[in-house]
Amino acid sequence: MRALRIGLLLGFRQIQRANFWTTSLIIFVMMLTFLNLIAVSGILVGLIAGAEVAVREYATGDIIISAKDDEDRILDTQTFIRELESFPEITAYSVRYDGGGTLEANYKERRDLTGERDTAAVTVTGIDPIMEDEMTHLSELVVDGEYLSPDDEGKMLIGVYFLAEYAENFGDVFDTVENVKPGSIVRLSVGNISKEFEVKGIVESKVDEVNFTTFIPEREFRRLFNRLDRNADQIVVRVVDPDRNAEIKEALINSGLDDFAKIRTYEENVPKFLTDIKNTFDLLGTFIGSIGIIVASITIFIIIFINALSRKRHIGILKGIGIDRHVIEVAYVIQAAFYAVTGSLLGALVTYGFLIGYFDRNPISFPFSDGIMVADPYSTFIKFVVLFIITLIAGFIPAWIIVKQNTLNSILGRK
């Protein structure tokens, strides 16, 4: 403890007497190293996190209710809905009816009746336009035309992946129709039943579930698909506090609603491959950041070594008057610790005080998501500990090399 106290005193004295600009530059390097370690993995993970945020906002909500494994639809949907409305924690919900059909375009202009028809197999979702918009803000995703009105008859919204003009950007991988825009008349066929619809709007999102869907009013869907029982395929729910969605789920289950349907939180509904991708990106970002740690540790090593080498005679005098070599080593380790802690604190301040909020307000636009920055505090602390330990080692080694030399040679400046 005595050696530690004296080492602390010598270390802080050296920091106080060091050149201000040199010290500032070292701290700046450590701050950039910390940011590189946190920000790179944070942005890579944020690509997937941004996609998850979009799915939660524009498609699934906080709680997803679907048919039980041994059923085709949600049982007694109307009773289920009445129970949902009794929960004050639920702010919005949307009842959806899903089915598959065939969309045909330009059939009126086709002259050769024996030629190939312009068709696409589509997913059809029946919605209440008002409830769906309150739940997922679907009207904000209409990039051309207008959103559905509650009293619309024979109108539909089409996801962009079903339109050749949009889907061609992704290659010839989607089943599409051509020359369809707002105001176009298309024919939707379900089995032997067909009906003409006017395309009222085109929907585009970075959520594939939206782009791969055609939306029609609920009553139109039930007539077209002969769904007379009013039992829905899916109900998506938004709650007041998304972080408490697991508690709301348990409350729904305790009310006996799991007898009618399968109830899952958003987190339970996330595919495992997305979680694996996030973990892979986090590992990749950490690997890239570790290169910065190596560079920073080499920088600290060189600075401490040059500092100790230039003070070689002073170190010899300290040893000559009885100062233990371990005290001198502690002094230089303290310097390295000061640089690591100060730089990391500044880096954490920039990360949590500016960068995370900035990317939340201004996400990076990628084709499949609006990327944000993710920095888990626990993971950040672990990375700081690693950076701190490596910096201490980088500060100790050059001090140990200089201090172990012969005391008399150090005082006389001999090699």
One Martini backbone bead per residue (centre of mass of N, CA, C, O) as a GRO file, in nm:
protein
  415
    1MET     BB    1   0.056   0.064  -0.018
    2ARG     BB    2   0.295   0.251  -0.012
    3ALA     BB    3   0.372   0.217  -0.309
    4LEU     BB    4   0.098   0.316  -0.419
    5ARG     BB    5   0.099   0.601  -0.299
    6ILE     BB    6   0.362   0.695  -0.429
    7GLY     BB    7   0.286   0.629  -0.719
    8LEU     BB    8   0.046   0.821  -0.734
    9LEU     BB    9   0.204   1.079  -0.681
   10LEU     BB   10   0.401   1.056  -0.920
   11GLY     BB   11   0.193   1.027  -1.146
   12PHE     BB   12   0.042   1.303  -1.102
   13ARG     BB   13   0.289   1.478  -1.134
   14GLN     BB   14   0.347   1.398  -1.429
   15ILE     BB   15   0.078   1.496  -1.541
   16GLN     BB   16   0.101   1.796  -1.450
   17ARG     BB   17   0.392   1.835  -1.609
   18ALA     BB   18   0.281   1.786  -1.866
   19ASN     BB   19   0.197   1.841  -2.172
   20PHE     BB   20  -0.106   1.948  -2.268
   21TRP     BB   21  -0.117   1.859  -2.572
   22THR     BB   22  -0.019   1.572  -2.533
   23THR     BB   23  -0.240   1.481  -2.340
   24SER     BB   24  -0.480   1.550  -2.525
   25LEU     BB   25  -0.400   1.360  -2.757
   26ILE     BB   26  -0.412   1.096  -2.601
   27ILE     BB   27  -0.707   1.121  -2.514
   28PHE     BB   28  -0.819   1.137  -2.801
   29VAL     BB   29  -0.724   0.857  -2.889
   30MET     BB   30  -0.887   0.704  -2.670
   31MET     BB   31  -1.164   0.803  -2.757
   32LEU     BB   32  -1.155   0.686  -3.046
   33THR     BB   33  -1.118   0.395  -2.957
   34PHE     BB   34  -1.382   0.371  -2.804
   35LEU     BB   35  -1.567   0.449  -3.040
   36ASN     BB   36  -1.477   0.221  -3.226
   37LEU     BB   37  -1.570  -0.009  -3.036
   38ILE     BB   38  -1.877   0.093  -3.018
   39ALA     BB   39  -1.983   0.213  -3.297
   40VAL     BB   40  -1.945  -0.013  -3.501
   41SER     BB   41  -2.124  -0.227  -3.363
   42GLY     BB   42  -2.369  -0.037  -3.321
   43ILE     BB   43  -2.430   0.003  -3.629
   44LEU     BB   44  -2.451  -0.291  -3.718
   45VAL     BB   45  -2.678  -0.362  -3.519
   46GLY     BB   46  -2.864  -0.121  -3.611
   47LEU     BB   47  -2.963  -0.244  -3.874
   48ILE     BB   48  -3.146  -0.457  -3.733
   49ALA     BB   49  -3.285  -0.276  -3.525
   50GLY     BB   50  -3.424  -0.097  -3.738
   51ALA     BB   51  -3.593  -0.326  -3.861
   52GLU     BB   52  -3.744  -0.395  -3.597
   53VAL     BB   53  -3.876  -0.122  -3.555
   54ALA     BB   54  -4.038  -0.123  -3.821
   55VAL     BB   55  -4.200  -0.380  -3.770
   56ARG     BB   56  -4.328  -0.280  -3.505
   57GLU     BB   57  -4.460  -0.018  -3.630
   58TYR     BB   58  -4.580  -0.141  -3.936
   59ALA     BB   59  -4.691  -0.451  -3.838
   60THR     BB   60  -4.694  -0.600  -3.524
   61GLY     BB   61  -4.614  -0.467  -3.276
   62ASP     BB   62  -4.621  -0.590  -2.933
   63ILE     BB   63  -4.866  -0.790  -3.001
   64ILE     BB   64  -4.936  -1.127  -3.116
   65ILE     BB   65  -5.232  -1.264  -3.268
   66SER     BB   66  -5.309  -1.609  -3.327
   67ALA     BB   67  -5.356  -1.905  -3.427
   68LYS     BB   68  -5.369  -2.199  -3.333
   69ASP     BB   69  -5.213  -2.485  -3.428
   70ASP     BB   70  -5.519  -2.637  -3.450
   71GLU     BB   71  -5.597  -2.373  -3.616
   72ASP     BB   72  -5.702  -2.130  -3.859
   73ARG     BB   73  -5.830  -1.937  -3.637
   74ILE     BB   74  -5.963  -1.713  -3.437
   75LEU     BB   75  -6.152  -1.763  -3.176
   76ASP     BB   76  -6.395  -1.570  -3.105
   77THR     BB   77  -6.318  -1.269  -3.192
   78GLN     BB   78  -6.530  -1.079  -3.061
   79THR     BB   79  -6.468  -1.155  -2.769
   80PHE     BB   80  -6.172  -1.082  -2.779
   81ILE     BB   81  -6.211  -0.779  -2.839
   82ARG     BB   82  -6.371  -0.706  -2.586
   83GLU     BB   83  -6.135  -0.772  -2.396
   84LEU     BB   84  -5.928  -0.573  -2.507
   85GLU     BB   85  -6.101  -0.308  -2.443
   86SER     BB   86  -6.052  -0.351  -2.115
   87PHE     BB   87  -5.755  -0.254  -2.163
   88PRO     BB   88  -5.571   0.029  -2.079
   89GLU     BB   89  -5.280  -0.059  -2.203
   90ILE     BB   90  -5.434  -0.039  -2.474
   91THR     BB   91  -5.419   0.173  -2.767
   92ALA     BB   92  -5.410  -0.049  -3.008
   93TYR     BB   93  -5.576  -0.224  -3.288
   94SER     BB   94  -5.576  -0.502  -3.539
   95VAL     BB   95  -5.783  -0.664  -3.770
   96ARG     BB   96  -5.701  -0.960  -3.963
   97TYR     BB   97  -5.737  -1.083  -4.306
   98ASP     BB   98  -5.609  -1.374  -4.467
   99GLY     BB   99  -5.502  -1.433  -4.816
  100GLY     BB  100  -5.513  -1.584  -5.140
  101GLY     BB  101  -5.433  -1.462  -5.478
  102THR     BB  102  -5.510  -1.326  -5.809
  103LEU     BB  103  -5.350  -1.087  -6.008
  104GLU     BB  104  -5.489  -0.885  -6.278
  105ALA     BB  105  -5.361  -0.714  -6.562
  106ASN     BB  106  -5.451  -0.579  -6.865
  107TYR     BB  107  -5.712  -0.744  -6.973
  108LYS     BB  108  -5.855  -0.527  -7.157
  109GLU     BB  109  -5.592  -0.491  -7.361
  110ARG     BB  110  -5.595  -0.779  -7.448
  111ARG     BB  111  -5.591  -0.934  -7.764
  112ASP     BB  112  -5.463  -1.211  -7.690
  113LEU     BB  113  -5.639  -1.470  -7.544
  114THR     BB  114  -5.387  -1.691  -7.570
  115GLY     BB  115  -5.206  -1.541  -7.408
  116GLU     BB  116  -5.024  -1.418  -7.169
  117ARG     BB  117  -5.087  -1.335  -6.853
  118ASP     BB  118  -5.104  -1.060  -6.615
  119THR     BB  119  -4.982  -1.211  -6.329
  120ALA     BB  120  -5.021  -1.246  -5.956
  121ALA     BB  121  -4.934  -1.373  -5.659
  122VAL     BB  122  -5.118  -1.281  -5.363
  123THR     BB  123  -5.156  -1.103  -5.070
  124VAL     BB  124  -5.450  -1.075  -4.867
  125THR     BB  125  -5.576  -0.794  -4.668
  126GLY     BB  126  -5.812  -0.740  -4.423
  127ILE     BB  127  -5.932  -0.412  -4.320
  128ASP     BB  128  -5.950  -0.145  -4.101
  129PRO     BB  129  -5.849   0.158  -4.187
  130ILE     BB  130  -5.853   0.303  -3.911
  131MET     BB  131  -5.722   0.088  -3.723
  132GLU     BB  132  -5.463   0.047  -3.893
  133ASP     BB  133  -5.363   0.343  -3.876
  134GLU     BB  134  -5.345   0.355  -3.564
  135MET     BB  135  -5.140   0.117  -3.548
  136THR     BB  136  -4.931   0.160  -3.835
  137HIS     BB  137  -4.949   0.403  -4.032
  138LEU     BB  138  -5.023   0.329  -4.339
  139SER     BB  139  -5.071   0.611  -4.479
  140GLU     BB  140  -4.755   0.687  -4.474
  141LEU     BB  141  -4.690   0.450  -4.709
  142VAL     BB  142  -4.816   0.617  -4.930
  143VAL     BB  143  -4.657   0.703  -5.246
  144ASP     BB  144  -4.927   0.655  -5.422
  145GLY     BB  145  -5.201   0.818  -5.383
  146GLU     BB  146  -5.446   0.672  -5.164
  147TYR     BB  147  -5.614   0.602  -4.895
  148LEU     BB  148  -5.834   0.430  -4.732
  149SER     BB  149  -6.177   0.424  -4.683
  150PRO     BB  150  -6.445   0.311  -4.501
  151ASP     BB  151  -6.648   0.345  -4.779
  152ASP     BB  152  -6.504   0.164  -4.964
  153GLU     BB  153  -6.546   0.027  -5.303
  154GLY     BB  154  -6.332  -0.141  -5.495
  155LYS     BB  155  -6.059  -0.101  -5.323
  156MET     BB  156  -5.688  -0.074  -5.326
  157LEU     BB  157  -5.374  -0.183  -5.200
  158ILE     BB  158  -5.028  -0.192  -5.317
  159GLY     BB  159  -4.744  -0.351  -5.308
  160VAL     BB  160  -4.442  -0.298  -5.469
  161TYR     BB  161  -4.357  -0.607  -5.527
  162PHE     BB  162  -4.608  -0.632  -5.750
  163LEU     BB  163  -4.444  -0.416  -5.920
  164ALA     BB  164  -4.237  -0.387  -6.183
  165GLU     BB  165  -4.125  -0.091  -6.146
  166TYR     BB  166  -4.007  -0.168  -5.856
  167ALA     BB  167  -3.892  -0.473  -5.858
  168GLU     BB  168  -3.650  -0.437  -6.066
  169ASN     BB  169  -3.437  -0.347  -5.843
  170PHE     BB  170  -3.430  -0.675  -5.741
  171GLY     BB  171  -3.506  -0.826  -5.974
  172ASP     BB  172  -3.628  -1.140  -6.111
  173VAL     BB  173  -3.815  -1.249  -5.819
  174PHE     BB  174  -4.100  -1.137  -5.869
  175ASP     BB  175  -4.444  -1.140  -5.876
  176THR     BB  176  -4.577  -0.942  -6.143
  177VAL     BB  177  -4.714  -0.636  -6.260
  178GLU     BB  178  -4.806  -0.412  -6.523
  179ASN     BB  179  -4.905  -0.092  -6.549
  180VAL     BB  180  -4.957   0.000  -6.241
  181LYS     BB  181  -5.177   0.246  -6.099
  182PRO     BB  182  -5.345   0.486  -5.994
  183GLY     BB  183  -5.670   0.387  -6.135
  184SER     BB  184  -5.640   0.109  -6.189
  185ILE     BB  185  -5.766  -0.197  -6.321
  186VAL     BB  186  -5.822  -0.496  -6.140
  187ARG     BB  187  -5.807  -0.857  -6.089
  188LEU     BB  188  -5.947  -1.057  -5.828
  189SER     BB  189  -5.873  -1.401  -5.751
  190VAL     BB  190  -6.075  -1.664  -5.579
  191GLY     BB  191  -6.076  -1.908  -5.740
  192ASN     BB  192  -6.398  -1.861  -5.891
  193ILE     BB  193  -6.362  -1.571  -5.781
  194SER     BB  194  -6.426  -1.238  -5.910
  195LYS     BB  195  -6.284  -0.894  -5.890
  196GLU     BB  196  -6.294  -0.559  -5.930
  197PHE     BB  197  -6.025  -0.314  -5.887
  198GLU     BB  198  -5.914  -0.014  -5.759
  199VAL     BB  199  -5.626   0.160  -5.750
  200LYS     BB  200  -5.554   0.385  -5.484
  201GLY     BB  201  -5.266   0.263  -5.382
  202ILE     BB  202  -4.914   0.275  -5.294
  203VAL     BB  203  -4.698   0.064  -5.104
  204GLU     BB  204  -4.404   0.165  -4.907
  205SER     BB  205  -4.139  -0.021  -4.746
  206LYS     BB  206  -3.891  -0.172  -4.515
  207VAL     BB  207  -4.126  -0.385  -4.499
  208ASP     BB  208  -4.208  -0.681  -4.635
  209GLU     BB  209  -4.499  -0.728  -4.529
  210VAL     BB  210  -4.604  -0.477  -4.688
  211ASN     BB  211  -4.494  -0.519  -4.986
  212PHE     BB  212  -4.647  -0.826  -4.976
  213THR     BB  213  -4.931  -0.654  -4.990
  214THR     BB  214  -5.284  -0.648  -5.011
  215PHE     BB  215  -5.541  -0.402  -4.952
  216ILE     BB  216  -5.865  -0.446  -4.807
  217PRO     BB  217  -6.159  -0.433  -4.701
  218GLU     BB  218  -6.308  -0.638  -4.484
  219ARG     BB  219  -6.587  -0.683  -4.630
  220GLU     BB  220  -6.461  -0.764  -4.899
  221PHE     BB  221  -6.309  -1.008  -4.800
  222ARG     BB  222  -6.550  -1.177  -4.686
  223ARG     BB  223  -6.693  -1.200  -4.958
  224LEU     BB  224  -6.461  -1.318  -5.137
  225PHE     BB  225  -6.389  -1.557  -4.903
  226ASN     BB  226  -6.635  -1.650  -4.739
  227ARG     BB  227  -6.634  -1.491  -4.439
  228LEU     BB  228  -6.888  -1.534  -4.195
  229ASP     BB  229  -6.754  -1.565  -3.888
  230ARG     BB  230  -6.529  -1.331  -3.818
  231ASN     BB  231  -6.266  -1.484  -3.808
  232ALA     BB  232  -5.946  -1.418  -3.759
  233ASP     BB  233  -5.590  -1.434  -3.824
  234GLN     BB  234  -5.515  -1.141  -3.694
  235ILE     BB  235  -5.378  -0.960  -3.403
  236VAL     BB  236  -5.264  -0.635  -3.337
  237VAL     BB  237  -5.074  -0.478  -3.063
  238ARG     BB  238  -5.071  -0.173  -2.869
  239VAL     BB  239  -4.889  -0.029  -2.607
  240VAL     BB  240  -4.795   0.203  -2.390
  241ASP     BB  241  -4.554   0.004  -2.282
  242PRO     BB  242  -4.335  -0.188  -2.454
  243ASP     BB  243  -4.166  -0.303  -2.201
  244ARG     BB  244  -4.465  -0.439  -2.094
  245ASN     BB  245  -4.572  -0.670  -2.287
  246ALA     BB  246  -4.538  -0.923  -2.107
  247GLU     BB  247  -4.748  -0.839  -1.894
  248ILE     BB  248  -4.989  -0.822  -2.086
  249LYS     BB  249  -4.982  -1.109  -2.179
  250GLU     BB  250  -5.034  -1.237  -1.901
  251ALA     BB  251  -5.308  -1.100  -1.862
  252LEU     BB  252  -5.446  -1.236  -2.105
  253ILE     BB  253  -5.404  -1.523  -2.006
  254ASN     BB  254  -5.549  -1.486  -1.726
  255SER     BB  255  -5.828  -1.428  -1.894
  256GLY     BB  256  -5.838  -1.678  -2.116
  257LEU     BB  257  -5.738  -1.605  -2.424
  258ASP     BB  258  -5.564  -1.870  -2.491
  259ASP     BB  259  -5.819  -2.038  -2.588
  260PHE     BB  260  -5.839  -1.874  -2.878
  261ALA     BB  261  -5.515  -1.810  -2.885
  262LYS     BB  262  -5.205  -1.695  -2.980
  263ILE     BB  263  -4.968  -1.536  -2.754
  264ARG     BB  264  -4.729  -1.279  -2.844
  265THR     BB  265  -4.450  -1.123  -2.845
  266TYR     BB  266  -4.232  -0.963  -3.031
  267GLU     BB  267  -3.978  -1.116  -2.932
  268GLU     BB  268  -4.104  -1.405  -2.989
  269ASN     BB  269  -4.140  -1.333  -3.313
  270VAL     BB  270  -3.851  -1.332  -3.365
  271PRO     BB  271  -3.631  -1.450  -3.559
  272LYS     BB  272  -3.340  -1.622  -3.509
  273PHE     BB  273  -3.167  -1.506  -3.746
  274LEU     BB  274  -3.163  -1.214  -3.641
  275THR     BB  275  -3.010  -1.269  -3.381
  276ASP     BB  276  -2.761  -1.390  -3.522
  277ILE     BB  277  -2.687  -1.137  -3.682
  278LYS     BB  278  -2.642  -0.950  -3.444
  279ASN     BB  279  -2.412  -1.118  -3.317
  280THR     BB  280  -2.226  -1.105  -3.564
  281PHE     BB  281  -2.200  -0.797  -3.582
  282ASP     BB  282  -2.087  -0.759  -3.299
  283LEU     BB  283  -1.832  -0.930  -3.349
  284LEU     BB  284  -1.728  -0.767  -3.589
  285GLY     BB  285  -1.708  -0.492  -3.442
  286THR     BB  286  -1.511  -0.591  -3.223
  287PHE     BB  287  -1.284  -0.669  -3.415
  288ILE     BB  288  -1.241  -0.390  -3.536
  289GLY     BB  289  -1.195  -0.248  -3.257
  290SER     BB  290  -0.940  -0.414  -3.173
  291ILE     BB  291  -0.750  -0.268  -3.360
  292GLY     BB  292  -0.764  -0.001  -3.203
  293ILE     BB  293  -0.644  -0.114  -2.943
  294ILE     BB  294  -0.369  -0.186  -3.057
  295VAL     BB  295  -0.294   0.099  -3.145
  296ALA     BB  296  -0.324   0.233  -2.865
  297SER     BB  297  -0.120   0.054  -2.714
  298ILE     BB  298   0.121   0.137  -2.885
  299THR     BB  299   0.103   0.435  -2.824
  300ILE     BB  300   0.141   0.411  -2.519
  301PHE     BB  301   0.408   0.267  -2.526
  302ILE     BB  302   0.572   0.484  -2.669
  303ILE     BB  303   0.518   0.718  -2.477
  304ILE     BB  304   0.622   0.584  -2.217
  305PHE     BB  305   0.901   0.513  -2.320
  306ILE     BB  306   0.998   0.797  -2.392
  307ASN     BB  307   0.949   0.916  -2.115
  308ALA     BB  308   1.133   0.720  -1.958
  309LEU     BB  309   1.392   0.767  -2.126
  310SER     BB  310   1.409   1.081  -2.067
  311ARG     BB  311   1.397   0.983  -1.737
  312LYS     BB  312   1.636   0.796  -1.660
  313ARG     BB  313   1.799   0.962  -1.453
  314HIS     BB  314   1.565   1.014  -1.258
  315ILE     BB  315   1.515   0.714  -1.198
  316GLY     BB  316   1.796   0.658  -1.081
  317ILE     BB  317   1.773   0.855  -0.844
  318LEU     BB  318   1.528   0.728  -0.707
  319LYS     BB  319   1.671   0.457  -0.659
  320GLY     BB  320   1.915   0.580  -0.499
  321ILE     BB  321   1.710   0.698  -0.257
  322GLY     BB  322   1.499   0.429  -0.223
  323ILE     BB  323   1.309   0.382  -0.452
  324ASP     BB  324   1.107   0.163  -0.559
  325ARG     BB  325   1.049   0.015  -0.861
  326HIS     BB  326   0.738  -0.026  -0.822
  327VAL     BB  327   0.669   0.272  -0.789
  328ILE     BB  328   0.749   0.358  -1.076
  329GLU     BB  329   0.562   0.167  -1.226
  330VAL     BB  330   0.301   0.280  -1.106
  331ALA     BB  331   0.326   0.567  -1.220
  332TYR     BB  332   0.297   0.476  -1.523
  333VAL     BB  333   0.030   0.326  -1.493
  334ILE     BB  334  -0.132   0.573  -1.405
  335GLN     BB  335  -0.110   0.721  -1.667
  336ALA     BB  336  -0.252   0.511  -1.842
  337ALA     BB  337  -0.516   0.515  -1.677
  338PHE     BB  338  -0.585   0.808  -1.726
  339TYR     BB  339  -0.616   0.791  -2.031
  340ALA     BB  340  -0.835   0.568  -2.039
  341VAL     BB  341  -1.054   0.695  -1.858
  342THR     BB  342  -1.085   0.972  -1.993
  343GLY     BB  343  -1.138   0.874  -2.285
  344SER     BB  344  -1.384   0.691  -2.214
  345LEU     BB  345  -1.566   0.904  -2.088
  346LEU     BB  346  -1.583   1.079  -2.339
  347GLY     BB  347  -1.694   0.855  -2.523
  348ALA     BB  348  -1.953   0.802  -2.356
  349LEU     BB  349  -2.063   1.089  -2.378
  350VAL     BB  350  -2.088   1.091  -2.687
  351THR     BB  351  -2.264   0.841  -2.719
  352TYR     BB  352  -2.506   0.908  -2.501
  353GLY     BB  353  -2.527   1.231  -2.563
  354PHE     BB  354  -2.535   1.202  -2.903
  355LEU     BB  355  -2.529   0.958  -3.108
  356ILE     BB  356  -2.790   0.806  -3.039
  357GLY     BB  357  -2.982   1.049  -3.079
  358TYR     BB  358  -2.899   1.116  -3.368
  359PHE     BB  359  -2.976   0.834  -3.500
  360ASP     BB  360  -3.272   0.844  -3.413
  361ARG     BB  361  -3.329   1.113  -3.583
  362ASN     BB  362  -3.089   1.008  -3.811
  363PRO     BB  363  -3.109   0.765  -3.990
  364ILE     BB  364  -2.972   0.522  -4.180
  365SER     BB  365  -3.017   0.467  -4.518
  366PHE     BB  366  -3.141   0.159  -4.611
  367PRO     BB  367  -3.302  -0.070  -4.802
  368PHE     BB  368  -3.395  -0.249  -4.518
  369SER     BB  369  -3.325   0.011  -4.331
  370ASP     BB  370  -3.306   0.225  -4.038
  371GLY     BB  371  -3.024   0.306  -3.903
  372ILE     BB  372  -2.891   0.268  -3.588
  373MET     BB  373  -2.773   0.296  -3.249
  374VAL     BB  374  -2.616   0.044  -3.043
  375ALA     BB  375  -2.562   0.061  -2.666
  376ASP     BB  376  -2.491  -0.147  -2.435
  377PRO     BB  377  -2.390  -0.096  -2.117
  378TYR     BB  378  -2.263  -0.371  -2.052
  379SER     BB  379  -2.090  -0.399  -2.308
  380THR     BB  380  -1.938  -0.134  -2.268
  381PHE     BB  381  -1.802  -0.210  -2.000
  382ILE     BB  382  -1.643  -0.454  -2.101
  383LYS     BB  383  -1.478  -0.294  -2.313
  384PHE     BB  384  -1.348  -0.105  -2.110
  385VAL     BB  385  -1.195  -0.316  -1.946
  386VAL     BB  386  -1.021  -0.414  -2.177
  387LEU     BB  387  -0.893  -0.143  -2.245
  388PHE     BB  388  -0.772  -0.090  -1.963
  389ILE     BB  389  -0.588  -0.340  -1.936
  390ILE     BB  390  -0.419  -0.297  -2.194
  391THR     BB  391  -0.315  -0.018  -2.111
  392LEU     BB  392  -0.164  -0.105  -1.857
  393ILE     BB  393   0.032  -0.292  -2.001
  394ALA     BB  394   0.144  -0.068  -2.196
  395GLY     BB  395   0.260   0.096  -1.941
  396PHE     BB  396   0.440  -0.119  -1.794
  397ILE     BB  397   0.657  -0.230  -1.988
  398PRO     BB  398   0.840   0.025  -2.034
  399ALA     BB  399   0.896   0.072  -1.734
  400TRP     BB  400   1.032  -0.202  -1.681
  401ILE     BB  401   1.265  -0.172  -1.882
  402ILE     BB  402   1.396   0.082  -1.746
  403VAL     BB  403   1.401   0.009  -1.434
  404LYS     BB  404   1.588  -0.260  -1.457
  405GLN     BB  405   1.819  -0.100  -1.479
  406ASN     BB  406   2.101   0.020  -1.385
  407THR     BB  407   2.143   0.273  -1.170
  408LEU     BB  408   2.420   0.395  -1.247
  409ASN     BB  409   2.374   0.402  -1.553
  410SER     BB  410   2.128   0.590  -1.541
  411ILE     BB  411   2.272   0.837  -1.407
  412LEU     BB  412   2.516   0.838  -1.637
  413GLY     BB  413   2.386   0.742  -1.926
  414ARG     BB  414   2.415   0.454  -1.976
  415LYS     BB  415   2.365   0.142  -2.160
   0.00000   0.00000   0.00000
